[in-house]
Amino acid sequence: MPRSGGLWSSPGDVKAKDFLFECKQTQKKSYSLNQEKLKKLNHEAILSSKRPALSLILGDKSEFIVLRKDDFLELINN
């Protein structure tokens, strides 16, 4: 959904119980992810009292979820 989460009053694309998801989709085989994008997502998640997560769907429809290492370790250890 273009511009979803693009409003200052409603950050992120999807809010789940514990996570604020930023969702990206591209028909290309790659997606450029940089520190600026991750810092923005992390900041918005903190303001929402949630953990940041990035959902990424690439050209072949493979979907990946990017999490902070500490959040991932906590999830797999519970």
PQR file with spaces between the fields and no chain letter, atoms N, CA, C, O and H, PARSE charges and radii, in Angstrom:
ATOM       1  N    MET     1       0.854   -1.169    0.000 -0.4000 1.5000
ATOM       2  CA   MET     1       0.000    0.000    0.000 -0.0000 2.0000
ATOM       3  C    MET     1       0.901    1.233    0.000  0.5500 1.7000
ATOM       4  O    MET     1       1.570    1.496    1.000 -0.5500 1.4000
ATOM       5  N    PRO     2       0.936    1.980   -1.072 -0.5600 1.5000
ATOM       6  CA   PRO     2       1.765    3.181   -1.122  0.2800 2.0000
ATOM       7  C    PRO     2       1.413    4.160   -0.009  0.5500 1.7000
ATOM       8  O    PRO     2       0.239    4.372    0.294 -0.5500 1.4000
ATOM       9  N    ARG     3       2.428    4.747    0.591 -0.4000 1.5000
ATOM      10  CA   ARG     3       2.339    5.740    1.660 -0.0000 2.0000
ATOM      11  C    ARG     3       1.706    5.219    2.947  0.5500 1.7000
ATOM      12  O    ARG     3       1.440    6.004    3.857 -0.5500 1.4000
ATOM      13  H    ARG     3       3.381    4.574    0.345  0.4000 1.0000
ATOM      14  N    SER     4       1.459    3.913    3.042 -0.4000 1.5000
ATOM      15  CA   SER     4       0.952    3.413    4.317 -0.0000 2.0000
ATOM      16  C    SER     4       2.045    3.623    5.352  0.5500 1.7000
ATOM      17  O    SER     4       3.221    3.391    5.073 -0.5500 1.4000
ATOM      18  H    SER     4       1.675    3.275    2.303  0.4000 1.0000
ATOM      19  N    GLY     5       1.672    4.048    6.510 -0.4000 1.5000
ATOM      20  CA   GLY     5       2.649    4.326    7.547 -0.0000 2.0000
ATOM      21  C    GLY     5       3.412    5.616    7.323  0.5500 1.7000
ATOM      22  O    GLY     5       4.323    5.930    8.090 -0.5500 1.4000
ATOM      23  H    GLY     5       0.717    4.237    6.736  0.4000 1.0000
ATOM      24  N    GLY     6       3.064    6.374    6.290 -0.4000 1.5000
ATOM      25  CA   GLY     6       3.794    7.578    5.954 -0.0000 2.0000
ATOM      26  C    GLY     6       3.348    8.823    6.711  0.5500 1.7000
ATOM      27  O    GLY     6       3.889    9.907    6.493 -0.5500 1.4000
ATOM      28  H    GLY     6       2.324    6.119    5.667  0.4000 1.0000
ATOM      29  N    LEU     7       2.394    8.682    7.572 -0.4000 1.5000
ATOM      30  CA   LEU     7       1.913    9.823    8.341 -0.0000 2.0000
ATOM      31  C    LEU     7       2.582    9.840    9.708  0.5500 1.7000
ATOM      32  O    LEU     7       2.751    8.791   10.329 -0.5500 1.4000
ATOM      33  H    LEU     7       1.954    7.801    7.749  0.4000 1.0000
ATOM      34  N    TRP     8       2.960   11.010   10.175 -0.4000 1.5000
ATOM      35  CA   TRP     8       3.643   11.118   11.464 -0.0000 2.0000
ATOM      36  C    TRP     8       2.774   10.606   12.600  0.5500 1.7000
ATOM      37  O    TRP     8       3.289   10.112   13.604 -0.5500 1.4000
ATOM      38  H    TRP     8       2.823   11.863    9.670  0.4000 1.0000
ATOM      39  N    SER     9       1.459   10.721   12.450 -0.4000 1.5000
ATOM      40  CA   SER     9       0.553   10.311   13.524 -0.0000 2.0000
ATOM      41  C    SER     9       0.284    8.808   13.527  0.5500 1.7000
ATOM      42  O    SER     9      -0.323    8.295   14.467 -0.5500 1.4000
ATOM      43  H    SER     9       1.040   11.122   11.635  0.4000 1.0000
ATOM      44  N    SER    10       0.724    8.100   12.492 -0.4000 1.5000
ATOM      45  CA   SER    10       0.481    6.665   12.390 -0.0000 2.0000
ATOM      46  C    SER    10       1.679    5.972   11.742  0.5500 1.7000
ATOM      47  O    SER    10       1.629    5.597   10.571 -0.5500 1.4000
ATOM      48  H    SER    10       1.217    8.517   11.729  0.4000 1.0000
ATOM      49  N    PRO    11       2.757    5.806   12.513 -0.5600 1.5000
ATOM      50  CA   PRO    11       3.967    5.204   11.946  0.2800 2.0000
ATOM      51  C    PRO    11       3.800    3.714   11.684  0.5500 1.7000
ATOM      52  O    PRO    11       2.937    3.061   12.269 -0.5500 1.4000
ATOM      53  N    GLY    12       4.638    3.189   10.796 -0.4000 1.5000
ATOM      54  CA   GLY    12       4.617    1.766   10.493 -0.0000 2.0000
ATOM      55  C    GLY    12       3.469    1.403    9.580  0.5500 1.7000
ATOM      56  O    GLY    12       2.551    2.196    9.367 -0.5500 1.4000
ATOM      57  H    GLY    12       5.339    3.720   10.321  0.4000 1.0000
ATOM      58  N    ASP    13       3.527    0.203    9.044 -0.4000 1.5000
ATOM      59  CA   ASP    13       2.493   -0.281    8.136 -0.0000 2.0000
ATOM      60  C    ASP    13       1.498   -1.189    8.848  0.5500 1.7000
ATOM      61  O    ASP    13       0.296   -1.131    8.590 -0.5500 1.4000
ATOM      62  H    ASP    13       4.273   -0.441    9.217  0.4000 1.0000
ATOM      63  N    VAL    14       2.011   -2.030    9.751 -0.4000 1.5000
ATOM      64  CA   VAL    14       1.165   -2.994   10.456 -0.0000 2.0000
ATOM      65  C    VAL    14       1.567   -3.001   11.925  0.5500 1.7000
ATOM      66  O    VAL    14       2.746   -3.118   12.259 -0.5500 1.4000
ATOM      67  H    VAL    14       2.987   -2.077    9.962  0.4000 1.0000
ATOM      68  N    LYS    15       0.578   -2.874   12.791 -0.4000 1.5000
ATOM      69  CA   LYS    15       0.833   -2.958   14.225 -0.0000 2.0000
ATOM      70  C    LYS    15       0.281   -4.279   14.721  0.5500 1.7000
ATOM      71  O    LYS    15      -0.913   -4.553   14.603 -0.5500 1.4000
ATOM      72  H    LYS    15      -0.380   -2.778   12.520  0.4000 1.0000
ATOM      73  N    ALA    16       1.163   -5.091   15.276 -0.4000 1.5000
ATOM      74  CA   ALA    16       0.769   -6.364   15.877 -0.0000 2.0000
ATOM      75  C    ALA    16       0.913   -6.217   17.392  0.5500 1.7000
ATOM      76  O    ALA    16       1.301   -5.157   17.883 -0.5500 1.4000
ATOM      77  H    ALA    16       2.133   -4.868   15.372  0.4000 1.0000
ATOM      78  N    LYS    17       0.606   -7.259   18.112 -0.4000 1.5000
ATOM      79  CA   LYS    17       0.642   -7.208   19.574 -0.0000 2.0000
ATOM      80  C    LYS    17       1.970   -6.647   20.091  0.5500 1.7000
ATOM      81  O    LYS    17       1.981   -5.722   20.903 -0.5500 1.4000
ATOM      82  H    LYS    17       0.291   -8.120   17.713  0.4000 1.0000
ATOM      83  N    ASP    18       3.075   -7.201   19.624 -0.4000 1.5000
ATOM      84  CA   ASP    18       4.388   -6.811   20.137 -0.0000 2.0000
ATOM      85  C    ASP    18       5.263   -6.096   19.111  0.5500 1.7000
ATOM      86  O    ASP    18       6.325   -5.580   19.460 -0.5500 1.4000
ATOM      87  H    ASP    18       3.067   -7.952   18.964  0.4000 1.0000
ATOM      88  N    PHE    19       4.832   -6.059   17.848 -0.4000 1.5000
ATOM      89  CA   PHE    19       5.702   -5.560   16.782 -0.0000 2.0000
ATOM      90  C    PHE    19       5.067   -4.431   15.984  0.5500 1.7000
ATOM      91  O    PHE    19       3.851   -4.373   15.805 -0.5500 1.4000
ATOM      92  H    PHE    19       3.970   -6.479   17.564  0.4000 1.0000
ATOM      93  N    LEU    20       5.928   -3.537   15.510 -0.4000 1.5000
ATOM      94  CA   LEU    20       5.558   -2.541   14.522 -0.0000 2.0000
ATOM      95  C    LEU    20       6.276   -2.945   13.237  0.5500 1.7000
ATOM      96  O    LEU    20       7.505   -2.923   13.173 -0.5500 1.4000
ATOM      97  H    LEU    20       6.917   -3.584   15.655  0.4000 1.0000
ATOM      98  N    PHE    21       5.503   -3.314   12.215 -0.4000 1.5000
ATOM      99  CA   PHE    21       6.071   -3.774   10.956 -0.0000 2.0000
ATOM     100  C    PHE    21       6.112   -2.666    9.920  0.5500 1.7000
ATOM     101  O    PHE    21       5.139   -1.936    9.734 -0.5500 1.4000
ATOM     102  H    PHE    21       4.504   -3.331   12.267  0.4000 1.0000
ATOM     103  N    GLU    22       7.232   -2.552    9.259 -0.4000 1.5000
ATOM     104  CA   GLU    22       7.361   -1.759    8.046 -0.0000 2.0000
ATOM     105  C    GLU    22       7.365   -2.795    6.925  0.5500 1.7000
ATOM     106  O    GLU    22       8.182   -3.716    6.945 -0.5500 1.4000
ATOM     107  H    GLU    22       8.022   -3.145    9.410  0.4000 1.0000
ATOM     108  N    CYS    23       6.480   -2.663    5.961 -0.4000 1.5000
ATOM     109  CA   CYS    23       6.329   -3.657    4.898 -0.0000 2.0000
ATOM     110  C    CYS    23       6.809   -3.086    3.572  0.5500 1.7000
ATOM     111  O    CYS    23       6.373   -2.016    3.149 -0.5500 1.4000
ATOM     112  H    CYS    23       5.816   -1.915    5.944  0.4000 1.0000
ATOM     113  N    LYS    24       7.700   -3.803    2.931 -0.4000 1.5000
ATOM     114  CA   LYS    24       8.234   -3.388    1.638 -0.0000 2.0000
ATOM     115  C    LYS    24       8.076   -4.533    0.647  0.5500 1.7000
ATOM     116  O    LYS    24       8.265   -5.700    0.991 -0.5500 1.4000
ATOM     117  H    LYS    24       8.055   -4.673    3.275  0.4000 1.0000
ATOM     118  N    GLN    25       7.731   -4.186   -0.577 -0.4000 1.5000
ATOM     119  CA   GLN    25       7.593   -5.188   -1.635 -0.0000 2.0000
ATOM     120  C    GLN    25       8.176   -4.618   -2.918  0.5500 1.7000
ATOM     121  O    GLN    25       7.973   -3.448   -3.240 -0.5500 1.4000
ATOM     122  H    GLN    25       7.577   -3.238   -0.857  0.4000 1.0000
ATOM     123  N    THR    26       8.895   -5.449   -3.640 -0.4000 1.5000
ATOM     124  CA   THR    26       9.477   -5.027   -4.903 -0.0000 2.0000
ATOM     125  C    THR    26       9.435   -6.182   -5.894  0.5500 1.7000
ATOM     126  O    THR    26       9.525   -7.347   -5.507 -0.5500 1.4000
ATOM     127  H    THR    26       9.060   -6.400   -3.379  0.4000 1.0000
ATOM     128  N    GLN    27       9.299   -5.854   -7.164 -0.4000 1.5000
ATOM     129  CA   GLN    27       9.352   -6.864   -8.215 -0.0000 2.0000
ATOM     130  C    GLN    27      10.802   -7.205   -8.554  0.5500 1.7000
ATOM     131  O    GLN    27      11.067   -8.164   -9.278 -0.5500 1.4000
ATOM     132  H    GLN    27       9.226   -4.907   -7.479  0.4000 1.0000
ATOM     133  N    LYS    28      11.724   -6.428   -8.034 -0.4000 1.5000
ATOM     134  CA   LYS    28      13.148   -6.644   -8.291 -0.0000 2.0000
ATOM     135  C    LYS    28      13.673   -7.817   -7.469  0.5500 1.7000
ATOM     136  O    LYS    28      12.987   -8.335   -6.588 -0.5500 1.4000
ATOM     137  H    LYS    28      11.509   -5.649   -7.446  0.4000 1.0000
ATOM     138  N    LYS    29      14.892   -8.220   -7.771 -0.4000 1.5000
ATOM     139  CA   LYS    29      15.530   -9.324   -7.052 -0.0000 2.0000
ATOM     140  C    LYS    29      16.309   -8.842   -5.832  0.5500 1.7000
ATOM     141  O    LYS    29      16.894   -9.650   -5.111 -0.5500 1.4000
ATOM     142  H    LYS    29      15.450   -7.799   -8.486  0.4000 1.0000
ATOM     143  N    SER    30      16.321   -7.530   -5.597 -0.4000 1.5000
ATOM     144  CA   SER    30      17.049   -6.997   -4.450 -0.0000 2.0000
ATOM     145  C    SER    30      16.332   -5.766   -3.906  0.5500 1.7000
ATOM     146  O    SER    30      15.494   -5.164   -4.577 -0.5500 1.4000
ATOM     147  H    SER    30      15.846   -6.873   -6.182  0.4000 1.0000
ATOM     148  N    TYR    31      16.682   -5.411   -2.676 -0.4000 1.5000
ATOM     149  CA   TYR    31      16.133   -4.238   -2.017 -0.0000 2.0000
ATOM     150  C    TYR    31      17.258   -3.599   -1.221  0.5500 1.7000
ATOM     151  O    TYR    31      17.977   -4.290   -0.500 -0.5500 1.4000
ATOM     152  H    TYR    31      17.363   -5.900   -2.131  0.4000 1.0000
ATOM     153  N    SER    32      17.415   -2.309   -1.342 -0.4000 1.5000
ATOM     154  CA   SER    32      18.474   -1.605   -0.641 -0.0000 2.0000
ATOM     155  C    SER    32      18.007   -1.218    0.762  0.5500 1.7000
ATOM     156  O    SER    32      17.065   -0.443    0.926 -0.5500 1.4000
ATOM     157  H    SER    32      16.830   -1.747   -1.928  0.4000 1.0000
ATOM     158  N    LEU    33      18.666   -1.760    1.746 -0.4000 1.5000
ATOM     159  CA   LEU    33      18.348   -1.480    3.146 -0.0000 2.0000
ATOM     160  C    LEU    33      19.546   -0.768    3.752  0.5500 1.7000
ATOM     161  O    LEU    33      20.680   -1.234    3.641 -0.5500 1.4000
ATOM     162  H    LEU    33      19.431   -2.390    1.613  0.4000 1.0000
ATOM     163  N    ASN    34      19.288    0.366    4.394 -0.4000 1.5000
ATOM     164  CA   ASN    34      20.408    1.103    4.967 -0.0000 2.0000
ATOM     165  C    ASN    34      20.130    1.473    6.418  0.5500 1.7000
ATOM     166  O    ASN    34      19.026    1.279    6.928 -0.5500 1.4000
ATOM     167  H    ASN    34      18.367    0.745    4.485  0.4000 1.0000
ATOM     168  N    GLN    35      21.145    2.004    7.060 -0.4000 1.5000
ATOM     169  CA   GLN    35      21.061    2.339    8.475 -0.0000 2.0000
ATOM     170  C    GLN    35      19.963    3.365    8.742  0.5500 1.7000
ATOM     171  O    GLN    35      19.280    3.286    9.763 -0.5500 1.4000
ATOM     172  H    GLN    35      22.042    2.161    6.646  0.4000 1.0000
ATOM     173  N    GLU    36      19.789    4.314    7.848 -0.4000 1.5000
ATOM     174  CA   GLU    36      18.762    5.354    8.016 -0.0000 2.0000
ATOM     175  C    GLU    36      17.359    4.750    8.121  0.5500 1.7000
ATOM     176  O    GLU    36      16.574    5.141    8.984 -0.5500 1.4000
ATOM     177  H    GLU    36      20.344    4.378    7.019  0.4000 1.0000
ATOM     178  N    LYS    37      17.048    3.796    7.238 -0.4000 1.5000
ATOM     179  CA   LYS    37      15.729    3.150    7.257 -0.0000 2.0000
ATOM     180  C    LYS    37      15.518    2.369    8.554  0.5500 1.7000
ATOM     181  O    LYS    37      14.438    2.410    9.144 -0.5500 1.4000
ATOM     182  H    LYS    37      17.686    3.478    6.536  0.4000 1.0000
ATOM     183  N    LEU    38      16.552    1.664    8.988 -0.4000 1.5000
ATOM     184  CA   LEU    38      16.436    0.874   10.213 -0.0000 2.0000
ATOM     185  C    LEU    38      16.314    1.761   11.448  0.5500 1.7000
ATOM     186  O    LEU    38      15.546    1.450   12.359 -0.5500 1.4000
ATOM     187  H    LEU    38      17.429    1.631    8.509  0.4000 1.0000
ATOM     188  N    LYS    39      17.059    2.854   11.486 -0.4000 1.5000
ATOM     189  CA   LYS    39      16.965    3.773   12.617 -0.0000 2.0000
ATOM     190  C    LYS    39      15.571    4.393   12.701  0.5500 1.7000
ATOM     191  O    LYS    39      15.029    4.550   13.795 -0.5500 1.4000
ATOM     192  H    LYS    39      17.683    3.106   10.745  0.4000 1.0000
ATOM     193  N    LYS    40      14.992    4.744   11.560 -0.4000 1.5000
ATOM     194  CA   LYS    40      13.644    5.312   11.528 -0.0000 2.0000
ATOM     195  C    LYS    40      12.622    4.301   12.047  0.5500 1.7000
ATOM     196  O    LYS    40      11.769    4.645   12.866 -0.5500 1.4000
ATOM     197  H    LYS    40      15.433    4.616   10.671  0.4000 1.0000
ATOM     198  N    LEU    41      12.704    3.061   11.576 -0.4000 1.5000
ATOM     199  CA   LEU    41      11.794    2.013   12.036 -0.0000 2.0000
ATOM     200  C    LEU    41      11.953    1.777   13.529  0.5500 1.7000
ATOM     201  O    LEU    41      10.963    1.650   14.249 -0.5500 1.4000
ATOM     202  H    LEU    41      13.396    2.782   10.910  0.4000 1.0000
ATOM     203  N    ASN    42      13.197    1.717   13.997 -0.4000 1.5000
ATOM     204  CA   ASN    42      13.455    1.494   15.410 -0.0000 2.0000
ATOM     205  C    ASN    42      12.871    2.629   16.252  0.5500 1.7000
ATOM     206  O    ASN    42      12.250    2.377   17.284 -0.5500 1.4000
ATOM     207  H    ASN    42      14.001    1.820   13.412  0.4000 1.0000
ATOM     208  N    HIS    43      13.064    3.865   15.823 -0.4000 1.5000
ATOM     209  CA   HIS    43      12.537    5.027   16.545 -0.0000 2.0000
ATOM     210  C    HIS    43      11.001    4.990   16.611  0.5500 1.7000
ATOM     211  O    HIS    43      10.416    5.228   17.667 -0.5500 1.4000
ATOM     212  H    HIS    43      13.569    4.070   14.984  0.4000 1.0000
ATOM     213  N    GLU    44      10.359    4.692   15.485 -0.4000 1.5000
ATOM     214  CA   GLU    44       8.891    4.631   15.457 -0.0000 2.0000
ATOM     215  C    GLU    44       8.370    3.503   16.345  0.5500 1.7000
ATOM     216  O    GLU    44       7.337    3.651   16.998 -0.5500 1.4000
ATOM     217  H    GLU    44      10.834    4.498   14.627  0.4000 1.0000
ATOM     218  N    ALA    45       9.082    2.381   16.370 -0.4000 1.5000
ATOM     219  CA   ALA    45       8.671    1.255   17.219 -0.0000 2.0000
ATOM     220  C    ALA    45       8.780    1.630   18.694  0.5500 1.7000
ATOM     221  O    ALA    45       7.901    1.300   19.490 -0.5500 1.4000
ATOM     222  H    ALA    45       9.921    2.261   15.839  0.4000 1.0000
ATOM     223  N    ILE    46       9.854    2.317   19.054 -0.4000 1.5000
ATOM     224  CA   ILE    46      10.016    2.755   20.444 -0.0000 2.0000
ATOM     225  C    ILE    46       8.870    3.674   20.847  0.5500 1.7000
ATOM     226  O    ILE    46       8.307    3.533   21.933 -0.5500 1.4000
ATOM     227  H    ILE    46      10.568    2.585   18.407  0.4000 1.0000
ATOM     228  N    LEU    47       8.524    4.616   19.970 -0.4000 1.5000
ATOM     229  CA   LEU    47       7.417    5.534   20.267 -0.0000 2.0000
ATOM     230  C    LEU    47       6.082    4.811   20.393  0.5500 1.7000
ATOM     231  O    LEU    47       5.176    5.289   21.076 -0.5500 1.4000
ATOM     232  H    LEU    47       8.981    4.730   19.088  0.4000 1.0000
ATOM     233  N    SER    48       5.959    3.654   19.734 -0.4000 1.5000
ATOM     234  CA   SER    48       4.725    2.867   19.780 -0.0000 2.0000
ATOM     235  C    SER    48       4.772    1.777   20.850  0.5500 1.7000
ATOM     236  O    SER    48       3.836    0.989   20.978 -0.5500 1.4000
ATOM     237  H    SER    48       6.695    3.266   19.180  0.4000 1.0000
ATOM     238  N    SER    49       5.866    1.734   21.619 -0.4000 1.5000
ATOM     239  CA   SER    49       6.084    0.693   22.650 -0.0000 2.0000
ATOM     240  C    SER    49       6.023   -0.705   22.047  0.5500 1.7000
ATOM     241  O    SER    49       5.457   -1.627   22.634 -0.5500 1.4000
ATOM     242  H    SER    49       6.627    2.375   21.515  0.4000 1.0000
ATOM     243  N    LYS    50       6.616   -0.843   20.868 -0.4000 1.5000
ATOM     244  CA   LYS    50       6.647   -2.130   20.179 -0.0000 2.0000
ATOM     245  C    LYS    50       8.058   -2.420   19.701  0.5500 1.7000
ATOM     246  O    LYS    50       8.938   -1.562   19.771 -0.5500 1.4000
ATOM     247  H    LYS    50       7.076   -0.094   20.392  0.4000 1.0000
ATOM     248  N    ARG    51       8.263   -3.617   19.221 -0.4000 1.5000
ATOM     249  CA   ARG    51       9.549   -4.013   18.647 -0.0000 2.0000
ATOM     250  C    ARG    51       9.505   -3.771   17.144  0.5500 1.7000
ATOM     251  O    ARG    51       8.472   -3.989   16.510 -0.5500 1.4000
ATOM     252  H    ARG    51       7.548   -4.314   19.164  0.4000 1.0000
ATOM     253  N    PRO    52      10.611   -3.325   16.572 -0.5600 1.5000
ATOM     254  CA   PRO    52      10.628   -3.079   15.131  0.2800 2.0000
ATOM     255  C    PRO    52      10.795   -4.366   14.331  0.5500 1.7000
ATOM     256  O    PRO    52      11.521   -5.270   14.743 -0.5500 1.4000
ATOM     257  N    ALA    53      10.124   -4.442   13.196 -0.4000 1.5000
ATOM     258  CA   ALA    53      10.268   -5.581   12.288 -0.0000 2.0000
ATOM     259  C    ALA    53      10.056   -5.083   10.867  0.5500 1.7000
ATOM     260  O    ALA    53       9.207   -4.228   10.615 -0.5500 1.4000
ATOM     261  H    ALA    53       9.534   -3.707   12.862  0.4000 1.0000
ATOM     262  N    LEU    54      10.826   -5.618    9.955 -0.4000 1.5000
ATOM     263  CA   LEU    54      10.706   -5.257    8.548 -0.0000 2.0000
ATOM     264  C    LEU    54      10.270   -6.494    7.777  0.5500 1.7000
ATOM     265  O    LEU    54      10.942   -7.524    7.812 -0.5500 1.4000
ATOM     266  H    LEU    54      11.516   -6.312   10.160  0.4000 1.0000
ATOM     267  N    SER    55       9.144   -6.390    7.081 -0.4000 1.5000
ATOM     268  CA   SER    55       8.675   -7.460    6.199 -0.0000 2.0000
ATOM     269  C    SER    55       9.089   -7.077    4.782  0.5500 1.7000
ATOM     270  O    SER    55       8.789   -5.979    4.311 -0.5500 1.4000
ATOM     271  H    SER    55       8.598   -5.553    7.052  0.4000 1.0000
ATOM     272  N    LEU    56       9.778   -7.988    4.112 -0.4000 1.5000
ATOM     273  CA   LEU    56      10.290   -7.709    2.777 -0.0000 2.0000
ATOM     274  C    LEU    56       9.895   -8.826    1.827  0.5500 1.7000
ATOM     275  O    LEU    56      10.219   -9.992    2.050 -0.5500 1.4000
ATOM     276  H    LEU    56      10.021   -8.880    4.495  0.4000 1.0000
ATOM     277  N    ILE    57       9.186   -8.455    0.758 -0.4000 1.5000
ATOM     278  CA   ILE    57       8.801   -9.416   -0.277 -0.0000 2.0000
ATOM     279  C    ILE    57       9.545   -9.043   -1.549  0.5500 1.7000
ATOM     280  O    ILE    57       9.420   -7.930   -2.059 -0.5500 1.4000
ATOM     281  H    ILE    57       8.923   -7.507    0.576  0.4000 1.0000
ATOM     282  N    LEU    58      10.327  -10.003   -2.053 -0.4000 1.5000
ATOM     283  CA   LEU    58      11.118   -9.783   -3.261 -0.0000 2.0000
ATOM     284  C    LEU    58      10.402  -10.337   -4.479  0.5500 1.7000
ATOM     285  O    LEU    58       9.355  -10.972   -4.353 -0.5500 1.4000
ATOM     286  H    LEU    58      10.428  -10.908   -1.639  0.4000 1.0000
ATOM     287  N    GLY    59      10.967  -10.097   -5.669 -0.4000 1.5000
ATOM     288  CA   GLY    59      10.365  -10.427   -6.951 -0.0000 2.0000
ATOM     289  C    GLY    59       9.744  -11.800   -7.068  0.5500 1.7000
ATOM     290  O    GLY    59       8.681  -11.943   -7.672 -0.5500 1.4000
ATOM     291  H    GLY    59      11.818   -9.581   -5.771  0.4000 1.0000
ATOM     292  N    ASP    60      10.382  -12.821   -6.503 -0.4000 1.5000
ATOM     293  CA   ASP    60       9.847  -14.183   -6.627 -0.0000 2.0000
ATOM     294  C    ASP    60       8.842  -14.511   -5.523  0.5500 1.7000
ATOM     295  O    ASP    60       8.454  -15.666   -5.347 -0.5500 1.4000
ATOM     296  H    ASP    60      11.245  -12.706   -6.012  0.4000 1.0000
ATOM     297  N    LYS    61       8.430  -13.487   -4.790 -0.4000 1.5000
ATOM     298  CA   LYS    61       7.438  -13.591   -3.713 -0.0000 2.0000
ATOM     299  C    LYS    61       7.977  -14.243   -2.441  0.5500 1.7000
ATOM     300  O    LYS    61       7.203  -14.625   -1.564 -0.5500 1.4000
ATOM     301  H    LYS    61       8.746  -12.549   -4.933  0.4000 1.0000
ATOM     302  N    SER    62       9.307  -14.372   -2.338 -0.4000 1.5000
ATOM     303  CA   SER    62       9.895  -14.827   -1.079 -0.0000 2.0000
ATOM     304  C    SER    62       9.727  -13.722   -0.054  0.5500 1.7000
ATOM     305  O    SER    62      10.053  -12.566   -0.323 -0.5500 1.4000
ATOM     306  H    SER    62       9.936  -14.062   -3.051  0.4000 1.0000
ATOM     307  N    GLU    63       9.220  -14.071    1.120 -0.4000 1.5000
ATOM     308  CA   GLU    63       9.022  -13.057    2.160 -0.0000 2.0000
ATOM     309  C    GLU    63       9.991  -13.311    3.311  0.5500 1.7000
ATOM     310  O    GLU    63      10.142  -14.435    3.788 -0.5500 1.4000
ATOM     311  H    GLU    63       8.955  -15.010    1.339  0.4000 1.0000
ATOM     312  N    PHE    64      10.627  -12.254    3.731 -0.4000 1.5000
ATOM     313  CA   PHE    64      11.578  -12.316    4.834 -0.0000 2.0000
ATOM     314  C    PHE    64      11.169  -11.315    5.895  0.5500 1.7000
ATOM     315  O    PHE    64      10.591  -10.272    5.590 -0.5500 1.4000
ATOM     316  H    PHE    64      10.503  -11.340    3.344  0.4000 1.0000
ATOM     317  N    ILE    65      11.473  -11.639    7.148 -0.4000 1.5000
ATOM     318  CA   ILE    65      11.241  -10.725    8.256 -0.0000 2.0000
ATOM     319  C    ILE    65      12.599  -10.398    8.858  0.5500 1.7000
ATOM     320  O    ILE    65      13.368  -11.297    9.199 -0.5500 1.4000
ATOM     321  H    ILE    65      11.942  -12.486    7.396  0.4000 1.0000
ATOM     322  N    VAL    66      12.888   -9.118    8.986 -0.4000 1.5000
ATOM     323  CA   VAL    66      14.141   -8.650    9.573 -0.0000 2.0000
ATOM     324  C    VAL    66      13.837   -8.141   10.973  0.5500 1.7000
ATOM     325  O    VAL    66      12.981   -7.276   11.160 -0.5500 1.4000
ATOM     326  H    VAL    66      12.263   -8.387    8.709  0.4000 1.0000
ATOM     327  N    LEU    67      14.556   -8.691   11.966 -0.4000 1.5000
ATOM     328  CA   LEU    67      14.389   -8.309   13.367 -0.0000 2.0000
ATOM     329  C    LEU    67      15.730   -7.906   13.958  0.5500 1.7000
ATOM     330  O    LEU    67      16.783   -8.269   13.434 -0.5500 1.4000
ATOM     331  H    LEU    67      15.252   -9.393   11.814  0.4000 1.0000
ATOM     332  N    ARG    68      15.686   -7.147   15.062 -0.4000 1.5000
ATOM     333  CA   ARG    68      16.913   -6.901   15.815 -0.0000 2.0000
ATOM     334  C    ARG    68      17.365   -8.236   16.399  0.5500 1.7000
ATOM     335  O    ARG    68      16.538   -9.082   16.739 -0.5500 1.4000
ATOM     336  H    ARG    68      14.831   -6.852   15.488  0.4000 1.0000
ATOM     337  N    LYS    69      18.655   -8.417   16.513 -0.4000 1.5000
ATOM     338  CA   LYS    69      19.211   -9.676   17.008 -0.0000 2.0000
ATOM     339  C    LYS    69      18.675  -10.020   18.400  0.5500 1.7000
ATOM     340  O    LYS    69      18.307  -11.168   18.649 -0.5500 1.4000
ATOM     341  H    LYS    69      19.326   -7.729   16.237  0.4000 1.0000
ATOM     342  N    ASP    70      18.627   -9.052   19.301 -0.4000 1.5000
ATOM     343  CA   ASP    70      18.133   -9.319   20.661 -0.0000 2.0000
ATOM     344  C    ASP    70      16.682   -9.785   20.659  0.5500 1.7000
ATOM     345  O    ASP    70      16.317  -10.678   21.424 -0.5500 1.4000
ATOM     346  H    ASP    70      18.926   -8.119   19.099  0.4000 1.0000
ATOM     347  N    ASP    71      15.855   -9.189   19.809 -0.4000 1.5000
ATOM     348  CA   ASP    71      14.451   -9.607   19.713 -0.0000 2.0000
ATOM     349  C    ASP    71      14.341  -11.018   19.165  0.5500 1.7000
ATOM     350  O    ASP    71      13.547  -11.819   19.658 -0.5500 1.4000
ATOM     351  H    ASP    71      16.151   -8.464   19.187  0.4000 1.0000
ATOM     352  N    PHE    72      15.138  -11.328   18.140 -0.4000 1.5000
ATOM     353  CA   PHE    72      15.138  -12.672   17.566 -0.0000 2.0000
ATOM     354  C    PHE    72      15.558  -13.706   18.610  0.5500 1.7000
ATOM     355  O    PHE    72      14.907  -14.740   18.758 -0.5500 1.4000
ATOM     356  H    PHE    72      15.783  -10.678   17.740  0.4000 1.0000
ATOM     357  N    LEU    73      16.641  -13.428   19.328 -0.4000 1.5000
ATOM     358  CA   LEU    73      17.120  -14.375   20.345 -0.0000 2.0000
ATOM     359  C    LEU    73      16.095  -14.582   21.441  0.5500 1.7000
ATOM     360  O    LEU    73      15.918  -15.700   21.925 -0.5500 1.4000
ATOM     361  H    LEU    73      17.170  -12.588   19.207  0.4000 1.0000
ATOM     362  N    GLU    74      15.424  -13.524   21.834 -0.4000 1.5000
ATOM     363  CA   GLU    74      14.387  -13.657   22.862 -0.0000 2.0000
ATOM     364  C    GLU    74      13.250  -14.522   22.371  0.5500 1.7000
ATOM     365  O    GLU    74      12.728  -15.345   23.123 -0.5500 1.4000
ATOM     366  H    GLU    74      15.567  -12.616   21.441  0.4000 1.0000
ATOM     367  N    LEU    75      12.858  -14.350   21.121 -0.4000 1.5000
ATOM     368  CA   LEU    75      11.764  -15.156   20.550 -0.0000 2.0000
ATOM     369  C    LEU    75      12.111  -16.644   20.482  0.5500 1.7000
ATOM     370  O    LEU    75      11.278  -17.489   20.810 -0.5500 1.4000
ATOM     371  H    LEU    75      13.283  -13.682   20.510  0.4000 1.0000
ATOM     372  N    ILE    76      13.314  -16.962   20.064 -0.4000 1.5000
ATOM     373  CA   ILE    76      13.656  -18.381   19.922 -0.0000 2.0000
ATOM     374  C    ILE    76      13.989  -19.047   21.239  0.5500 1.7000
ATOM     375  O    ILE    76      13.975  -20.274   21.334 -0.5500 1.4000
ATOM     376  H    ILE    76      13.990  -16.275   19.798  0.4000 1.0000
ATOM     377  N    ASN    77      14.289  -18.251   22.261 -0.4000 1.5000
ATOM     378  CA   ASN    77      14.619  -18.819   23.567 -0.0000 2.0000
ATOM     379  C    ASN    77      13.408  -18.942   24.480  0.5500 1.7000
ATOM     380  O    ASN    77      13.535  -19.451   25.594 -0.5500 1.4000
ATOM     381  H    ASN    77      14.301  -17.254   22.183  0.4000 1.0000
ATOM     382  N    ASN    78      12.246  -18.492   24.044 -0.4000 1.5000
ATOM     383  CA   ASN    78      11.027  -18.603   24.864 -0.0000 2.0000
ATOM     384  C    ASN    78      10.221  -19.802   24.469  0.5500 1.7000
ATOM     385  O    ASN    78       9.165  -20.055   25.049 -0.5500 1.4000
ATOM     386  H    ASN    78      12.143  -18.078   23.139  0.4000 1.0000
